[in-house]
Amino acid sequence: MIRGIIIGKFLPVHAGHLALIDFASQQCDELIVSMSYKASDSIDAELRFSWLKSLTESNPKVRLRMVHDNFDNDHLELEARMRLWANVIDFNFDSIHRVFSSEDYGAPLAIQLKAEGVLFDRERKQVPVSASQIRKEPMKYWHFIPIVVRPYFVRKICFYGPESTGKSVLARNLASAFQTELVPEVAREIISSNDFTADDIIKIGHAQTRRVLEKLNTANRFLFCDTDVITTQIYSKHYLGLVPEVLYELEKKIHYDQYFLFDIDTPWVKDGMRDLGHRREEMMKVFRHELDRRKINYTLVRGDYEEREKIVVMKLTAM
């Protein structure tokens, strides 16, 4: 029985990690993949561990473990740090015969464990990426991010503002151009007029939120959303004089990475549901105020269609 080990934060797990796991599992009978975590980690430990489970469940040699890193001291020399790690590994696992890594810590850790150190792709020529690069520029390294991990890094884009400002058309066109998903204004699937009830508005809030969460799983880099729950709150207050508390709870479920506030410098077009053409300036102030009071940063979108598209695309390409 040859038992190997890989240690890491997997923050997040990426193609390089998977290549290492595949390489290591071919050279041992049992492979322990130990994910260390701290409360201060930028990505939740349980979520990272679920990614690892999903990505390794077909490999019968892999044994996943979580280790709370409350012992490491990065002020120590590497050898002293690896002594701390070896003590924890000895305490938690059976005898280790091989230590697999793509980092400099592999050799001194193997020495401390009296095991063989096996280095893999140290120069990152086979898989030229690191977890820190992905965290910093996920769009650039998208093809190195496993499908199960991608929803975490999808940039959620909200097109926001009063009616008849070109949000729907631009959202639809950009979703097509970027080959990704679109979340439409789900309210139009539920109601056909502005004669609705509080129950209707609650259904809309739930449906809009659910659709965003569903589309995250299949989106490619960006997810274009034609509205948000703040908008639902605004129209609920305007037409019903109240905002059901659940809408504020639903708002907390989704954090948009970029808001685009669409200005009213476009012709107002009646479409059967729009009826606020005479109150456009008032509604623009309401929409802007709701972002400002939440301290949500946004980009103002104005001008003709081409100018609006240019503003949005320039912002997206810089993300």
C-alpha positions in Angstrom: 0.0 0.0 0.0 1.6 3.2 -1.2 -0.2 6.3 0.4 0.4 9.7 -1.1 -0.6 13.2 0.0 -1.3 16.5 -1.6 -1.9 19.5 0.7 -3.3 22.9 -0.4 -5.8 25.6 0.1 -7.5 25.0 -3.3 -8.5 28.7 -3.3 -10.0 27.9 -5.8 -9.3 24.4 -7.2 -8.2 24.8 -10.8 -6.9 22.8 -13.8 -3.4 22.7 -12.3 -4.6 21.1 -9.1 -6.6 18.5 -11.1 -3.5 17.7 -13.2 -1.5 17.2 -10.0 -4.2 15.0 -8.5 -4.4 12.9 -11.6 -0.6 12.6 -11.8 -0.3 11.6 -8.1 -3.1 9.1 -8.1 -1.3 7.1 -10.8 1.6 6.7 -8.5 0.0 5.5 -5.3 -2.8 3.2 -4.1 -4.4 5.8 -1.9 -4.1 9.6 -2.3 -5.0 11.9 0.5 -6.0 15.4 -0.7 -5.9 17.6 2.3 -7.6 21.0 2.0 -6.5 23.5 4.7 -8.7 26.4 5.6 -8.9 29.5 7.8 -11.8 31.7 8.8 -10.2 34.5 6.9 -10.1 32.7 3.6 -11.6 34.7 0.7 -13.7 31.7 -0.5 -15.8 29.7 2.0 -14.2 26.4 3.0 -17.3 24.3 2.7 -17.8 25.6 -0.9 -14.2 24.8 -1.8 -14.5 21.4 -0.4 -17.7 20.7 -2.3 -15.9 21.6 -5.5 -13.2 19.1 -4.7 -15.8 16.4 -3.9 -17.5 17.0 -7.2 -14.2 17.0 -9.2 -12.7 13.9 -7.6 -15.7 11.7 -6.9 -14.9 9.5 -9.9 -11.4 8.7 -8.7 -11.6 5.8 -6.2 -8.0 6.5 -4.9 -8.7 9.9 -3.6 -9.5 10.5 0.1 -10.6 14.1 0.8 -9.9 15.7 4.1 -10.3 19.2 5.6 -7.6 20.5 8.0 -8.2 23.7 10.1 -5.0 25.7 9.7 -4.6 27.2 13.1 -1.0 26.2 13.5 1.0 27.5 10.6 3.4 30.4 11.0 4.6 32.1 7.8 7.2 34.1 9.8 9.2 30.9 10.3 11.7 29.5 7.9 10.3 26.9 5.4 11.9 24.0 7.2 10.4 25.0 10.5 7.0 25.5 9.0 7.1 22.1 7.4 7.9 20.6 10.7 4.6 22.0 12.0 2.8 20.6 9.0 4.4 17.2 9.4 3.2 17.1 13.0 -0.4 17.8 12.0 -0.2 15.3 9.1 1.3 12.6 11.4 -1.5 13.2 13.9 -4.4 13.1 11.4 -3.3 10.5 8.8 -1.7 7.1 8.5 1.8 6.8 7.3 2.6 8.8 4.2 4.9 7.4 1.6 4.9 10.1 -1.0 4.4 13.8 -1.0 3.2 15.3 -4.2 3.5 19.0 -4.9 4.1 21.8 -7.4 5.7 24.1 -4.8 9.0 24.4 -3.0 7.5 23.2 0.3 7.2 19.6 -1.1 10.8 18.5 -0.6 11.2 19.7 3.0 7.8 18.4 4.0 8.7 15.0 2.6 11.9 15.0 4.6 10.0 15.7 7.8 7.5 12.9 7.0 10.4 10.5 6.0 8.6 10.1 2.7 9.5 10.5 -1.0 9.0 14.0 -2.4 7.6 14.1 -6.0 7.6 17.4 -7.8 5.1 18.1 -10.6 5.1 20.9 -13.1 7.1 23.3 -10.8 7.5 25.8 -13.6 3.8 25.6 -14.5 4.5 24.8 -18.1 1.8 22.1 -18.4 -0.8 24.2 -16.8 0.3 27.9 -16.7 -1.9 29.2 -13.9 -2.1 29.8 -10.2 -5.0 30.2 -7.8 -3.9 33.8 -7.0 -4.0 34.6 -10.7 -7.5 33.2 -11.0 -8.7 35.2 -8.0 -7.2 38.4 -9.4 -8.2 38.0 -13.1 -10.8 35.2 -13.4 -11.9 36.3 -16.9 -8.4 36.0 -18.2 -7.9 32.5 -16.9 -11.4 31.3 -17.4 -10.5 28.2 -19.4 -8.4 27.0 -16.4 -11.4 27.2 -14.1 -13.4 23.9 -13.8 -17.1 24.1 -14.8 -18.3 23.4 -11.3 -16.3 26.4 -10.0 -17.1 28.9 -12.7 -20.5 30.1 -11.2 -18.6 31.6 -8.3 -16.5 33.8 -10.6 -19.3 34.7 -13.1 -19.6 38.5 -13.2 -23.3 39.4 -12.5 -24.2 42.5 -14.5 -27.4 44.4 -13.7 -29.1 46.7 -16.3 -31.0 49.0 -14.1 -33.2 52.1 -14.5 -36.6 53.4 -15.4 -38.8 51.9 -18.2 -38.1 52.4 -21.9 -34.4 53.2 -21.6 -33.1 50.3 -23.8 -32.1 47.9 -21.0 -33.8 44.8 -22.5 -32.5 45.2 -26.0 -29.0 45.8 -24.9 -29.0 43.0 -22.4 -30.3 40.5 -25.0 -27.8 41.6 -27.6 -24.8 41.6 -25.3 -25.7 38.2 -24.0 -25.6 36.9 -27.6 -22.4 38.8 -28.3 -20.6 37.4 -25.3 -22.1 33.9 -25.8 -23.6 33.8 -22.4 -26.9 33.7 -20.5 -29.6 36.4 -20.1 -32.0 36.8 -17.2 -35.0 38.8 -18.5 -37.5 40.9 -16.6 -39.3 37.9 -15.2 -42.3 40.1 -14.1 -43.5 40.1 -17.7 -43.9 36.3 -17.5 -46.1 36.6 -14.4 -48.2 39.7 -14.9 -49.6 41.4 -18.0 -50.6 44.7 -16.6 -49.8 47.0 -13.7 -52.9 45.9 -11.9 -51.2 43.4 -9.5 -51.2 42.4 -5.8 -48.7 42.1 -3.1 -48.7 38.3 -3.6 -47.9 38.9 -7.3 -45.0 41.1 -6.4 -43.6 38.5 -4.0 -43.9 35.9 -6.7 -41.9 38.2 -9.0 -39.2 38.7 -6.4 -38.8 35.0 -5.8 -38.9 34.2 -9.6 -36.3 36.9 -10.5 -33.9 35.7 -7.8 -34.4 32.1 -8.7 -33.7 32.7 -12.3 -30.4 34.5 -11.6 -29.2 31.7 -9.4 -30.2 29.1 -12.1 -28.5 30.9 -14.9 -25.3 31.3 -13.0 -24.7 27.6 -13.5 -24.5 27.9 -17.3 -23.2 31.5 -17.8 -20.0 32.2 -19.6 -17.9 34.8 -17.7 -20.8 37.3 -17.5 -24.5 37.0 -16.6 -26.6 39.8 -18.0 -29.6 40.7 -15.8 -32.4 42.9 -17.2 -33.5 44.0 -13.8 -33.1 43.3 -10.0 -35.1 43.0 -6.9 -34.5 46.7 -6.0 -36.4 47.5 -9.1 -39.2 45.2 -7.9 -39.3 47.1 -4.7 -39.5 50.5 -6.5 -42.5 49.4 -8.5 -44.1 47.8 -5.6 -43.9 51.0 -3.6 -45.1 53.1 -6.6 -48.1 50.9 -7.5 -49.1 49.4 -4.1 -47.8 51.9 -1.7 -45.8 49.2 0.2 -42.8 46.9 -0.1 -43.2 43.3 1.3 -40.4 42.6 3.7 -39.4 39.5 1.8 -38.2 41.6 -1.1 -35.4 43.1 1.1 -34.4 39.5 2.2 -34.3 38.4 -1.5 -32.2 41.4 -2.3 -29.5 40.1 0.0 -29.2 36.8 -1.8 -27.5 38.3 -4.9 -24.6 40.7 -5.1 -24.2 42.2 -8.6 -20.7 42.9 -9.7 -21.6 45.8 -11.8 -24.6 48.1 -12.1 -25.4 50.1 -15.2 -27.9 52.9 -14.6 -29.7 53.7 -17.8 -30.6 57.4 -18.3 -33.9 58.6 -19.7 -32.4 60.4 -22.7 -34.2 58.0 -25.1 -37.7 58.2 -26.6 -40.4 56.7 -24.4 -42.1 53.9 -26.2 -45.5 52.5 -24.9 -45.7 48.7 -24.9 -48.8 47.8 -23.0 -47.3 47.8 -19.5 -45.3 51.1 -19.5 -47.4 53.9 -18.1 -44.9 56.3 -16.6 -43.8 58.3 -19.6 -45.0 61.5 -18.0 -43.0 60.8 -14.8 -39.6 59.8 -16.3 -37.5 62.4 -14.4 -39.1 61.6 -11.1 -38.5 57.8 -11.6 -34.9 58.4 -12.7 -34.3 60.2 -9.4 -35.9 57.3 -7.5 -33.8 54.7 -9.2 -30.6 56.7 -8.6 -31.5 57.4 -5.0 -32.0 53.7 -4.2 -28.4 52.9 -5.4 -26.9 56.0 -3.7 -28.5 55.2 -0.3 -27.1 51.6 -0.5 -23.7 53.0 -1.6 -23.8 50.9 -4.7 -21.3 52.0 -7.3 -22.7 52.2 -10.9 -21.9 53.4 -14.4 -24.3 55.8 -16.0 -25.4 54.8 -19.5 -26.6 57.4 -21.8 -26.7 58.5 -25.5 -27.9 56.7 -28.5 -27.9 52.9 -28.8 -24.3 52.7 -30.1 -23.0 55.1 -27.4 -24.8 53.0 -24.7 -23.3 49.8 -26.0 -19.9 51.3 -26.2 -20.1 52.5 -22.5 -21.1 49.0 -21.3 -18.6 47.0 -23.4 -15.7 49.3 -22.4 -16.6 48.7 -18.7 -17.0 44.9 -19.1 -13.6 44.5 -21.0 -11.9 46.3 -18.1 -13.3 43.8 -15.5 
